[in-house]
Amino acid sequence: MYEKLFTPVKIGSLTIKNRFAMAPMGPLGLSDSEGGFNQRGIDYYTERAKGGTGLIITGVTFSDCEVEKPSMPNCPNSTYNPVHFIRTGREMTERVHAYGSKIFLMMSGGFGRVTIPTNLGEFPPVAPSEIPHRWLDKTCRALTVEEIHSIVKSFGDGAYNAKRAGFDGVEIHAVHEGYLLDQFAISMFNLRTDEYGGSLENRLRFAREVVEEIKNRCGQDFPVALRFSVKSMIKDWRVGALPGEEFEEKGRDIEEGLEAAKLLAAYGYDALDTDVGTYDAWWWNHPPMYQEKGLFRTYCKMVKEVVDVPVLCAGRMDDPDMALASLENGDCDIISLGRPLLADPDYVNKLRAGRRDEIRPCISCHEGCMGRIQEYSMINCAVNPQAARERVTAYEPILKAKKIMIVGGGVAGCEAARVLAVRGHKPVLFEKGAQLGGNLLPGGAPEFKEDDIALAKWYEVQLQKLNVPLQLNHEVTAKEALDGGFDAVIVATGSTPKVFSLGDDAHTYTAAEVLLGQKDCGESTVVIGGGLVGCETALWLAQHGKKVTIVEALDKILAVNGPLCHANKDMLEQLIPYNGIEVVTGAKAKGYHDGVLSVECADGGKDIACDSVILSVGYKEEDTLYHELEFEVPEIYLLGDAKKVSNIMYAIWDAFEVANHI
């Protein structure tokens, strides 16, 4: 039924074998210090080609070596050391081509006012004009005309080297998300009075000169795509709009965006890789789970209706039915998958072979990808420990199969069982509840967390296909573990919510009880704890018409243990007041009696009338069984929340590491 997704499509004169592209994602950790691709990067992109993706688009690379030197470290640069770049690039493109895939090099014009603060060093940030930096309390320096010309020339040099390295085309980064070329294109950022400012045509002159320079150097038949945001979603400096919010657009509005799309196609761009947003509203370009799936489709369709070049659409497009409908409805020509191809590099081949239920879902958490890029300068994936580490995490061969008891059917236990079975060991999984998933089950109760449930289902399918014996509704005793003839034991018994009494225990619940539908919170409730679980529970209840108040002891919500990615955190912080949720910070709950919660605040006391109180103050490790067996079982491991309460990513990663080396 998905045959149309596997029909060829052309970008310029280049034929792509199917309608799937790998969306460009930050390539941190995939290059070496000499500006080439390292072995990790070569393996990473090749793995996605092996998985069937028709077009691979690399993460951002650079050609400018003078104007904006420190934009992003550890990224390839196509002019810094051309011979080395061409050699390593050629090694990669030849491997990609072996699988019938095409590959574009994404080339950046620079970051300008959105340069990552930790990468700025001593260099002043640049921009079209003297405007505020996105992250820092600094004013950017305006680029000179000579510097613009230097960057344009570097694009020609870099694209020429990319062509020599075997790349089938390039994608320009970007009149999109408020990067440097986009800053020139948006009148809010571009206050120039020379030929690069003023009219839309002048503001797009930089982007026009880039494509003309590349075509002059590489030939008219060398494809040049462009990452393009049709609308900015800016309410004010550093203030973005939320989905459905009415606001005055301060950046590029749709009318100007469509006019820009027509001009850019006329200038010679062979495809528009389309989305909406800027770093001032960056939960659009990096959509968390709080954004709807396929959020760019409407905007891509608008662009497609006014240009005669292919339109690519990304943005949570992992649902194959949605992808197919988007082609049939004329929303776009190519489906871009970013994070879904981190989660499962074999997505395309699995779909083509009728194995949709085996596609590992992306949960839009940004923990392993955008979050780690921001914090640790490397790209990975929370649910796929092998992403961008393909060679060093290859499955280890075994000499002798072991019978291994796994206690606990959360993500840590399931991942351990999966990896052990793939390698040829004989795991047996015990779960005291009626189904697998652990904290994925309450965590996935809100509609915006549906992919948590999909991940639990994926583990069920994997363990079934691997013939892993499951013992549900079975709480393991120490005696069973000792007498069962197991060669090793893995304890992944999870964690339990922290609870305390406020007086009315009959109407005081844990977040998990409410999320799972075991308790009814009534029409009004107070969530004690403004961490991630508390905020997501409050948001879900408010979206279902409940009156919700959050009481947080610290001076702000999400102060600790929040999402690693700031796009997720920033959006959730904005969604709380937008959905009418009252927040009381610097407060401590003192008692709950007769439908009234008494709260102690810095400025005095506060009484909140409510039908219930929901405790979301963290979890404690459940490691009792491990300590009973610790000195009785020679080979024993403690994993997941039972070892240390953390997030899904580290539960999965630790389980993979241990299970891959038993």
Legacy VTK file of the C-alpha trace (Angstrom):
# vtk DataFile Version 3.0
C-alpha trace
ASCII
DATASET POLYDATA
POINTS 662 float
0.000 0.000 0.000
3.007 2.306 0.324
4.261 1.832 -3.236
4.007 5.530 -4.091
6.570 6.275 -1.394
8.995 4.144 -3.396
8.580 5.834 -6.783
11.545 7.817 -8.161
11.676 11.613 -8.007
14.027 14.143 -9.569
15.880 17.084 -8.050
17.144 18.944 -11.070
18.642 16.301 -13.343
19.316 13.893 -10.468
16.999 10.914 -9.931
16.315 9.791 -6.352
15.197 6.155 -6.070
12.378 6.770 -3.571
10.582 9.585 -1.760
12.594 9.434 1.454
15.385 11.798 2.433
17.467 11.862 5.566
16.892 15.337 6.976
20.045 17.268 7.896
20.945 17.091 11.565
23.891 18.560 13.445
26.939 16.429 12.637
28.833 17.031 15.858
31.211 14.177 16.573
31.201 13.003 12.946
34.278 14.874 11.731
37.948 15.104 12.570
40.102 18.052 13.509
41.265 18.481 9.911
37.781 19.230 8.575
37.090 15.828 7.058
34.659 13.053 7.969
35.877 10.640 10.621
35.151 6.917 10.603
32.168 7.422 12.894
30.614 9.885 10.432
31.273 7.656 7.426
29.672 4.676 9.162
26.719 6.772 10.346
25.689 8.082 6.932
26.421 4.777 5.201
24.159 2.940 7.659
21.191 5.145 6.644
21.918 4.500 2.970
22.119 0.772 3.690
18.709 1.136 5.354
17.148 2.229 2.069
16.973 6.023 2.345
16.914 7.515 -1.156
18.676 10.796 -0.392
21.120 11.406 2.437
21.585 15.059 3.441
24.529 15.541 5.764
24.482 17.747 8.813
25.786 21.283 8.431
29.292 21.761 7.069
31.249 24.914 6.408
33.258 26.460 3.599
34.002 29.873 5.139
37.249 29.829 7.108
37.636 33.552 7.743
34.494 35.446 8.713
32.885 33.142 11.263
35.651 30.770 12.278
34.203 29.266 15.468
30.571 28.717 14.384
30.450 25.055 15.291
33.468 22.927 16.191
33.950 19.369 15.017
32.032 19.906 11.777
33.435 19.139 8.325
34.788 22.064 6.320
35.077 21.704 2.574
37.788 24.366 2.078
39.933 24.243 5.233
41.912 21.219 4.036
40.501 20.357 0.591
42.600 17.258 -0.085
41.660 15.687 3.234
38.004 16.672 2.869
37.835 15.197 -0.623
39.558 11.985 0.437
37.321 11.316 3.440
34.235 12.559 1.623
34.980 10.284 -1.311
35.336 7.300 0.988
31.873 8.047 2.354
30.066 8.837 -0.904
31.384 5.697 -2.571
29.953 3.584 0.241
26.631 5.446 0.131
26.385 5.002 -3.630
26.893 1.253 -3.272
23.345 1.089 -1.879
21.783 3.137 -4.687
21.363 6.209 -2.493
22.323 9.771 -3.363
23.997 12.167 -0.953
23.998 15.963 -0.637
26.459 17.988 1.424
24.737 20.617 3.541
26.738 23.843 3.346
26.290 26.678 5.838
26.512 30.397 5.213
27.082 30.910 8.916
25.150 31.247 12.157
25.266 34.992 12.780
23.198 36.047 15.789
22.335 32.430 16.679
25.917 31.232 17.122
26.059 28.733 19.978
27.469 30.670 22.974
30.009 28.022 23.981
31.417 28.082 20.438
31.773 31.846 20.128
35.098 32.195 21.909
36.645 35.640 21.667
35.102 36.411 18.299
32.259 38.952 18.207
29.057 37.556 16.701
28.216 38.803 13.217
24.893 39.561 11.545
23.501 41.643 8.679
23.196 44.581 11.059
23.898 45.605 14.637
21.161 43.539 16.295
20.862 41.561 19.553
22.383 38.105 19.753
19.813 35.344 20.288
21.388 33.829 23.408
23.863 36.365 24.788
23.619 39.938 26.017
25.694 41.091 23.075
25.176 43.206 19.985
26.279 41.628 16.729
28.715 43.264 14.330
27.396 43.975 10.834
29.116 42.071 8.028
30.945 44.129 5.439
30.210 43.748 1.734
33.693 42.316 1.287
32.951 39.631 3.904
29.713 38.722 2.143
31.599 38.324 -1.129
34.194 36.188 0.673
31.504 33.845 2.007
29.883 33.603 -1.432
33.207 32.669 -3.022
33.800 30.061 -0.322
30.490 28.414 -1.269
31.739 27.994 -4.818
35.048 26.565 -3.658
33.370 24.279 -1.135
30.737 22.992 -3.560
33.434 22.296 -6.145
35.315 20.230 -3.563
32.081 18.465 -2.618
31.507 17.530 -6.259
35.067 16.175 -6.467
34.384 14.185 -3.300
31.473 12.450 -5.024
28.540 14.337 -3.516
25.555 14.367 -5.856
24.542 17.897 -4.899
24.475 20.354 -2.031
21.827 21.814 0.238
22.323 25.401 1.376
21.934 26.250 5.043
19.849 28.347 5.069
17.044 30.837 4.499
15.683 28.976 7.478
15.470 29.095 11.290
17.140 32.487 11.548
20.643 31.446 10.486
22.859 34.028 8.777
21.311 33.849 5.281
17.878 33.958 6.896
18.871 36.997 8.963
19.654 38.783 5.715
16.271 37.721 4.309
14.159 38.911 7.291
13.550 42.650 7.606
13.427 42.453 11.422
17.105 41.449 11.402
18.291 43.212 8.243
18.517 46.995 8.713
21.028 47.538 5.904
20.708 50.354 3.383
23.095 48.944 0.766
22.358 46.418 -1.989
21.864 43.655 0.623
19.059 45.424 2.496
15.677 47.012 1.900
13.499 45.217 -0.659
12.881 41.472 -0.501
14.994 41.014 -3.617
17.892 42.834 -1.957
17.512 40.853 1.256
17.659 37.642 -0.799
20.640 38.831 -2.805
23.089 36.929 -0.583
21.181 33.667 -1.148
20.940 34.412 -4.876
24.677 35.000 -5.224
25.371 31.725 -3.408
23.418 29.568 -5.858
24.759 31.472 -8.861
28.348 31.008 -7.643
27.851 27.274 -7.120
26.216 26.796 -10.515
29.033 28.741 -12.169
31.659 26.578 -10.491
29.951 23.185 -10.654
27.681 23.409 -13.692
23.980 24.091 -14.118
23.150 20.392 -13.760
24.702 20.161 -10.262
21.696 20.158 -7.882
21.468 22.887 -5.254
18.648 22.597 -2.708
17.816 25.162 -0.014
16.634 24.784 3.568
13.766 27.277 3.739
11.359 28.491 6.430
8.217 29.985 4.953
7.156 31.658 8.235
9.201 32.793 11.240
6.729 32.466 14.164
8.346 35.431 15.984
6.284 37.463 18.472
9.244 39.608 19.520
12.987 39.367 20.065
13.600 35.927 21.640
9.853 35.329 21.984
8.186 32.667 19.848
4.554 31.775 19.187
2.842 28.576 20.245
0.660 26.399 17.997
-2.780 27.952 17.584
-1.757 31.225 19.185
-2.932 34.462 17.566
-0.046 36.911 17.240
1.487 39.586 15.057
4.334 38.098 13.018
7.494 40.166 13.481
9.606 38.009 11.201
8.682 36.618 7.784
4.956 36.158 7.305
3.366 33.680 4.909
2.720 36.238 2.178
6.369 37.264 2.046
7.462 33.667 2.533
5.631 32.521 -0.575
7.007 35.435 -2.573
10.485 34.504 -1.349
9.931 30.868 -2.382
9.074 31.951 -5.942
12.149 34.170 -6.144
14.469 31.495 -4.752
13.247 28.938 -7.273
13.709 31.507 -10.035
17.268 32.166 -8.875
18.154 28.534 -9.573
17.512 26.522 -6.417
16.475 23.027 -7.493
14.452 22.095 -4.378
13.096 23.771 -1.252
13.455 21.830 2.006
10.609 23.586 3.794
9.555 24.213 7.405
8.594 27.143 9.647
10.194 28.819 12.655
13.368 30.516 13.867
15.589 30.205 16.913
13.383 32.824 18.538
10.639 30.173 18.242
12.813 27.121 17.944
10.322 24.531 19.100
9.014 24.769 15.525
12.210 23.814 13.704
13.088 21.270 16.424
9.599 20.006 17.285
9.193 18.266 20.649
6.450 15.747 21.319
4.193 18.670 22.282
3.949 19.602 18.583
1.536 17.667 16.402
2.884 15.172 13.905
3.397 16.483 10.383
3.272 20.065 11.597
4.852 21.504 8.433
2.524 19.882 5.891
0.191 22.854 5.511
3.084 25.225 4.923
4.842 22.881 2.487
1.661 22.622 0.439
1.491 26.420 0.209
5.048 26.490 -1.124
4.471 23.605 -3.518
1.539 25.465 -5.064
3.721 28.436 -6.058
6.981 26.799 -7.192
7.840 24.249 -9.872
10.703 22.583 -7.986
10.415 19.656 -5.541
9.417 20.437 -1.959
10.772 18.374 0.945
8.760 18.095 4.153
10.170 17.056 7.540
8.760 17.583 11.040
7.587 14.408 12.787
6.697 12.687 9.505
7.397 9.170 10.790
3.828 7.878 10.323
3.880 6.105 6.916
0.158 6.716 6.392
0.697 10.440 6.908
3.693 10.375 4.586
1.703 8.646 1.852
-1.236 11.019 2.264
1.117 13.990 2.016
2.312 12.840 -1.384
-1.208 12.079 -2.581
-2.544 15.413 -1.316
0.230 17.373 -2.967
1.736 18.621 0.293
5.254 17.760 -0.815
7.340 15.606 -3.139
9.829 14.088 -0.686
9.447 12.974 2.931
12.364 14.013 5.137
13.067 11.852 8.170
15.519 13.205 10.715
15.199 11.776 14.197
13.234 8.719 12.950
16.373 7.665 11.049
18.431 8.087 14.198
16.013 5.783 15.994
15.951 3.262 13.144
18.343 3.539 10.192
16.453 0.680 8.491
13.112 2.544 8.536
12.776 2.683 4.731
13.714 -0.920 4.019
11.472 -2.200 6.810
8.526 -0.242 5.408
9.201 -1.466 1.874
9.390 -5.081 3.084
6.077 -4.884 4.963
7.732 -4.882 8.401
6.224 -1.658 9.711
5.740 -3.106 13.190
9.509 -3.580 13.443
10.352 0.111 12.947
11.750 1.443 16.211
9.846 4.661 17.007
11.378 8.040 17.729
9.825 9.481 20.889
10.681 13.145 20.063
12.511 13.532 23.362
15.587 15.246 21.870
17.661 13.711 24.677
20.136 11.871 22.490
20.175 14.241 19.522
19.593 17.970 19.976
20.125 17.854 23.732
23.490 16.120 23.458
24.505 18.402 20.587
23.862 21.398 22.833
25.497 20.026 25.928
28.179 17.594 24.753
28.831 18.430 21.070
27.825 15.005 19.796
24.797 13.535 18.060
23.264 10.272 19.293
19.808 8.802 19.940
18.047 8.009 23.197
16.282 4.879 21.946
19.052 3.636 19.631
22.416 3.386 21.414
24.122 2.489 18.138
23.246 5.751 16.346
26.443 7.574 15.345
28.384 4.822 17.147
27.750 2.029 14.654
31.243 0.538 14.660
32.074 0.779 18.368
28.676 -0.621 19.392
28.433 -3.420 16.842
26.950 -6.564 18.378
29.699 -8.587 20.058
29.950 -12.260 19.029
29.614 -14.865 21.775
31.553 -18.073 22.354
28.964 -19.827 24.504
25.268 -19.098 25.004
24.289 -18.240 28.573
20.921 -18.591 30.234
20.211 -15.203 31.780
17.422 -14.133 34.122
16.146 -10.592 33.623
13.915 -9.231 36.376
11.818 -6.276 35.258
10.039 -5.502 31.989
10.705 -1.774 31.720
12.896 -0.357 28.983
16.125 -1.483 30.674
14.967 -5.072 31.045
13.474 -5.171 27.545
16.577 -3.701 25.913
18.835 -6.116 27.772
16.685 -9.059 26.686
16.622 -7.862 23.077
20.370 -7.396 22.809
21.164 -10.681 24.539
18.822 -12.567 22.220
20.220 -10.865 19.093
23.699 -11.979 20.148
22.619 -15.580 20.718
22.234 -15.761 24.498
19.120 -17.221 26.136
17.413 -14.516 28.211
14.243 -15.138 30.204
12.306 -12.005 31.179
10.176 -11.758 34.326
7.747 -8.881 34.911
5.540 -8.547 37.988
2.902 -6.554 36.055
0.550 -7.599 33.281
2.478 -5.966 30.418
5.880 -4.736 29.369
6.863 -1.079 29.377
7.430 0.033 32.950
7.292 3.820 33.217
6.579 4.087 29.498
2.981 3.155 30.324
2.053 6.080 32.593
4.488 8.346 30.765
2.784 7.574 27.468
-0.763 8.233 28.709
-0.955 11.843 27.422
-1.820 12.017 23.741
1.368 13.979 23.042
3.402 11.055 24.417
1.870 8.384 22.181
5.285 7.289 20.954
6.234 6.114 24.453
3.469 3.526 24.106
4.676 2.748 20.584
8.148 2.054 21.986
6.715 -0.353 24.572
4.824 -2.111 21.767
8.011 -2.254 19.677
9.794 -4.080 22.471
6.916 -6.559 22.692
7.208 -7.250 18.958
10.998 -7.564 19.097
11.009 -10.005 22.004
8.287 -12.060 20.376
10.220 -12.285 17.096
13.377 -13.199 19.012
11.485 -15.910 20.935
12.395 -14.518 24.335
10.361 -16.313 27.042
8.203 -13.852 29.017
6.833 -14.457 32.477
4.229 -11.743 33.165
2.424 -11.241 36.482
5.413 -12.898 38.097
7.301 -11.309 40.981
10.669 -12.981 41.306
12.023 -14.102 44.669
15.663 -14.447 45.577
15.186 -18.209 45.873
13.930 -18.442 42.286
16.934 -16.538 41.022
19.314 -18.822 42.912
17.591 -22.097 42.089
16.744 -21.432 38.426
19.996 -22.572 36.883
20.842 -19.154 35.447
24.366 -18.219 34.414
23.764 -14.539 35.133
21.053 -12.312 36.596
20.070 -8.793 35.526
17.987 -6.846 38.019
15.983 -4.039 36.394
13.188 -3.670 38.929
12.664 0.037 38.328
11.602 2.620 40.866
8.610 3.619 42.959
7.071 7.096 43.345
7.982 9.034 46.471
4.899 9.637 48.604
4.049 11.395 51.849
0.893 12.196 53.758
-0.744 15.606 53.783
-3.759 14.495 55.772
-6.394 13.391 53.258
-4.690 10.284 51.872
-7.914 9.126 50.207
-7.688 12.016 47.720
-3.911 12.154 47.384
-2.583 10.233 44.399
0.651 9.644 42.545
1.034 10.983 39.031
1.270 7.407 37.734
-2.085 6.472 39.288
-3.806 9.387 37.584
-2.036 8.899 34.261
-2.973 5.216 34.167
-6.607 5.986 34.991
-6.454 4.183 38.321
-7.532 7.354 40.155
-9.864 10.178 39.124
-8.435 13.559 40.053
-11.810 15.319 39.841
-12.403 18.665 38.164
-9.686 20.550 40.022
-6.340 19.316 41.249
-2.970 20.457 42.538
0.202 18.835 41.233
2.975 18.978 43.809
6.256 19.017 41.939
7.138 21.059 38.865
9.593 18.672 37.285
9.086 17.033 33.897
6.545 14.447 35.083
4.604 17.016 37.091
4.480 19.536 34.246
3.481 16.961 31.630
0.790 15.553 33.922
-0.540 19.061 34.575
-0.517 19.899 30.860
-2.393 16.731 29.956
-5.050 17.316 32.619
-5.476 20.964 31.586
-5.894 19.926 27.961
-8.724 17.691 29.166
-10.509 20.574 30.861
-9.256 20.181 34.429
-8.363 23.159 36.598
-4.735 22.576 37.542
-2.268 24.283 39.851
1.402 23.345 40.137
3.135 23.836 43.485
6.929 23.784 43.227
9.412 24.193 46.081
12.113 25.760 43.898
11.903 29.213 42.341
10.850 27.943 38.910
9.446 24.870 37.198
11.725 22.405 35.385
14.614 23.679 37.493
16.024 20.172 37.924
15.731 16.977 35.874
14.024 18.780 33.011
14.474 17.974 29.322
18.076 18.169 28.174
17.025 19.933 24.974
16.104 23.548 25.559
13.554 23.522 22.725
11.517 20.938 24.641
11.971 22.753 27.937
11.195 26.203 26.550
8.024 25.020 24.835
6.755 23.182 27.904
7.428 26.238 30.057
5.323 28.337 27.666
2.543 25.753 27.378
1.921 25.732 31.135
0.531 29.311 31.392
-0.907 29.151 27.856
-3.152 26.299 29.019
-4.326 28.182 32.095
-2.236 26.296 34.629
-1.429 28.356 37.711
2.092 27.954 39.058
3.081 28.624 42.663
6.859 28.521 43.111
9.002 28.783 46.210
6.182 26.971 47.975
5.767 23.958 50.221
2.554 21.977 50.784
1.750 21.764 54.493
-1.585 19.951 54.704
-4.652 18.817 52.784
-7.993 18.696 54.598
-11.638 19.095 53.551
-10.762 19.841 49.936
-8.242 22.594 50.730
-4.479 22.381 50.289
-2.512 24.676 52.586
0.685 25.994 51.047
3.508 27.882 52.700
5.068 30.537 50.454
7.857 33.040 50.918
5.282 35.822 51.228
2.967 33.941 53.570
0.362 31.197 53.407
-1.992 30.238 50.586
-5.050 27.969 50.530
-5.988 26.205 47.308
-9.360 24.508 46.943
-9.081 21.274 44.967
-10.694 17.883 44.518
-7.381 16.064 44.775
-3.655 16.383 45.193
-1.215 14.663 42.836
2.275 13.904 44.119
5.043 14.224 41.557
8.119 14.660 43.699
10.383 12.063 42.191
11.094 8.343 42.414
13.261 6.116 44.551
15.234 3.107 43.363
13.681 -0.323 43.906
16.830 -2.399 44.396
15.747 -4.791 47.168
16.157 -7.948 45.097
19.597 -6.913 43.902
20.870 -6.504 47.444
19.393 -9.879 48.411
21.381 -11.498 45.602
24.441 -9.259 45.501
26.778 -11.695 47.254
25.029 -14.892 46.165
25.107 -14.635 42.362
28.599 -14.531 40.790
27.479 -12.597 37.680
24.827 -10.017 38.514
24.014 -6.598 37.074
21.819 -3.716 38.224
20.196 -1.611 35.495
17.688 1.150 34.847
15.957 3.098 37.584
16.787 0.320 40.028
20.435 1.406 39.724
19.797 5.157 39.583
16.600 7.026 38.781
17.247 8.723 35.460
15.607 8.948 32.028
14.724 6.534 29.252
17.943 7.205 27.402
20.303 6.052 30.124
18.117 3.071 30.972
18.381 1.910 27.356
22.030 2.849 26.874
23.233 1.157 30.065
21.217 -1.955 29.246
22.725 -2.106 25.759
26.260 -1.668 27.092
25.936 -4.413 29.678
23.959 -6.855 27.516
26.356 -6.432 24.598
29.322 -7.532 26.673
28.015 -10.532 28.635
LINES 1 663
662 0 1 2 3 4 5 6 7 8 9 10 11 12 13 14 15 16 17 18 19 20 21 22 23 24 25 26 27 28 29 30 31 32 33 34 35 36 37 38 39 40 41 42 43 44 45 46 47 48 49 50 51 52 53 54 55 56 57 58 59 60 61 62 63 64 65 66 67 68 69 70 71 72 73 74 75 76 77 78 79 80 81 82 83 84 85 86 87 88 89 90 91 92 93 94 95 96 97 98 99 100 101 102 103 104 105 106 107 108 109 110 111 112 113 114 115 116 117 118 119 120 121 122 123 124 125 126 127 128 129 130 131 132 133 134 135 136 137 138 139 140 141 142 143 144 145 146 147 148 149 150 151 152 153 154 155 156 157 158 159 160 161 162 163 164 165 166 167 168 169 170 171 172 173 174 175 176 177 178 179 180 181 182 183 184 185 186 187 188 189 190 191 192 193 194 195 196 197 198 199 200 201 202 203 204 205 206 207 208 209 210 211 212 213 214 215 216 217 218 219 220 221 222 223 224 225 226 227 228 229 230 231 232 233 234 235 236 237 238 239 240 241 242 243 244 245 246 247 248 249 250 251 252 253 254 255 256 257 258 259 260 261 262 263 264 265 266 267 268 269 270 271 272 273 274 275 276 277 278 279 280 281 282 283 284 285 286 287 288 289 290 291 292 293 294 295 296 297 298 299 300 301 302 303 304 305 306 307 308 309 310 311 312 313 314 315 316 317 318 319 320 321 322 323 324 325 326 327 328 329 330 331 332 333 334 335 336 337 338 339 340 341 342 343 344 345 346 347 348 349 350 351 352 353 354 355 356 357 358 359 360 361 362 363 364 365 366 367 368 369 370 371 372 373 374 375 376 377 378 379 380 381 382 383 384 385 386 387 388 389 390 391 392 393 394 395 396 397 398 399 400 401 402 403 404 405 406 407 408 409 410 411 412 413 414 415 416 417 418 419 420 421 422 423 424 425 426 427 428 429 430 431 432 433 434 435 436 437 438 439 440 441 442 443 444 445 446 447 448 449 450 451 452 453 454 455 456 457 458 459 460 461 462 463 464 465 466 467 468 469 470 471 472 473 474 475 476 477 478 479 480 481 482 483 484 485 486 487 488 489 490 491 492 493 494 495 496 497 498 499 500 501 502 503 504 505 506 507 508 509 510 511 512 513 514 515 516 517 518 519 520 521 522 523 524 525 526 527 528 529 530 531 532 533 534 535 536 537 538 539 540 541 542 543 544 545 546 547 548 549 550 551 552 553 554 555 556 557 558 559 560 561 562 563 564 565 566 567 568 569 570 571 572 573 574 575 576 577 578 579 580 581 582 583 584 585 586 587 588 589 590 591 592 593 594 595 596 597 598 599 600 601 602 603 604 605 606 607 608 609 610 611 612 613 614 615 616 617 618 619 620 621 622 623 624 625 626 627 628 629 630 631 632 633 634 635 636 637 638 639 640 641 642 643 644 645 646 647 648 649 650 651 652 653 654 655 656 657 658 659 660 661
